[in-house]
Amino acid sequence: MKNLIILRHASPAAQGTDGTDFTRPLTPEGENEASLQGGFLREAGIHPDVIAASTAVRATTTAERLIAAMGSTVALVPVPELYNAPGEALLDYVQTLPEDADTVLVVAHMPGVAELVAMLATNPQDMTVAFCAAMLVGISLDSAQSWSDAVPGSGVLEWLLPPLFAR
């Protein structure tokens, strides 16, 4: 069985340091949100084998704060292809994850994260998920022996945690 944790980046500033979307930093609230979600994972005993994030500043910072709050020694894997990727591209990435990893956490962006959850947990047209900043979702892929077995409808939505409830 494989377990996928999907995290939308935490609350970012309205503008990047150079005026671009890619360089938008987290706000102080966003930094707190990422730490809260990391604390939840630590307290719940959830220890990802791999933590991958978009290379956008807000996503990598979210992942770094989460890792610190978890007290994890797992190295962050920066993945440029996750930046503003649609759900299909995120699923393509998931299908290439290392087979020795049973639990993986992916930090990415809207609308791709919501599309990925909808694809895995239902038929894509059956559900729309609204993701607030720093929304954390756990999906089990009960019948997956390999990450390549992650296909639409193969997942079970186990939990969905907005940062408000991680406090």
C-alpha positions, -999 to 999 in steps of 0.1 A, spaced: 0 0 0 11 35 -8 1 67 10 1 101 -6 0 134 14 -9 164 -6 -2 199 7 -11 232 -9 15 258 -1 8 281 28 -4 317 26 19 338 3 25 375 -1 6 391 -29 38 399 -48 72 383 -52 104 400 -43 111 407 -80 74 412 -89 69 377 -102 45 350 -90 74 325 -87 92 345 -60 62 352 -37 73 345 -1 51 332 27 34 358 49 40 354 87 6 337 88 18 313 61 49 305 80 27 296 110 3 275 89 32 254 75 46 249 111 11 239 123 7 213 96 42 199 104 33 197 140 1 177 131 21 152 111 46 148 139 19 143 165 0 119 143 31 98 138 31 103 100 67 102 86 70 107 48 98 88 31 100 115 5 90 152 6 88 169 -28 79 205 -35 75 229 -64 105 251 -67 84 283 -63 96 302 -32 62 298 -14 62 260 -19 98 253 -9 94 275 22 62 258 31 80 224 28 111 236 48 89 249 77 69 217 77 100 196 78 114 216 107 82 214 126 81 176 120 116 173 133 123 153 102 156 145 86 141 138 52 157 160 26 134 182 5 133 172 -32 128 203 -53 108 195 -85 105 223 -110 77 205 -129 54 209 -99 52 247 -103 16 255 -112 12 220 -126 -23 207 -134 -37 176 -117 -27 153 -146 9 165 -144 10 159 -107 -4 124 -112 23 118 -138 49 128 -112 34 106 -85 35 76 -109 73 80 -111 80 81 -74 107 58 -60 92 23 -52 110 21 -19 90 51 -6 56 40 9 46 75 21 52 106 1 43 142 7 39 166 -23 37 204 -19 22 221 -49 -3 247 -61 -40 252 -70 -58 242 -90 -36 211 -95 -37 198 -60 -75 199 -59 -76 182 -93 -52 155 -81 -73 147 -50 -105 146 -71 -88 123 -97 -74 98 -71 -104 98 -47 -132 97 -72 -140 99 -108 -126 134 -117 -160 148 -126 -176 136 -93 -159 159 -69 -145 194 -67 -123 202 -37 -117 237 -26 -82 240 -11 -74 268 13 -38 277 17 -19 250 37 -47 224 32 -33 190 40 -48 158 25 -41 122 31 -49 96 4 -43 59 7 -37 38 -24 -48 5 -8 -44 -16 -39 -12 1 -51 19 -21 -50 37 5 -71 33 42 -76 25 35 -112 -7 19 -99 -19 54 -88 -46 60 -114 -79 79 -113 -103 64 -88 -76 43 -71 -73 63 -39 -93 67 -7 -96 101 9 -85 94 45 -84 129 59 -85 165 49 -70 191 73 -72 229 69 -45 246 91 -72 260 114 -78 225 127 -42 218 132 -39 244 160 
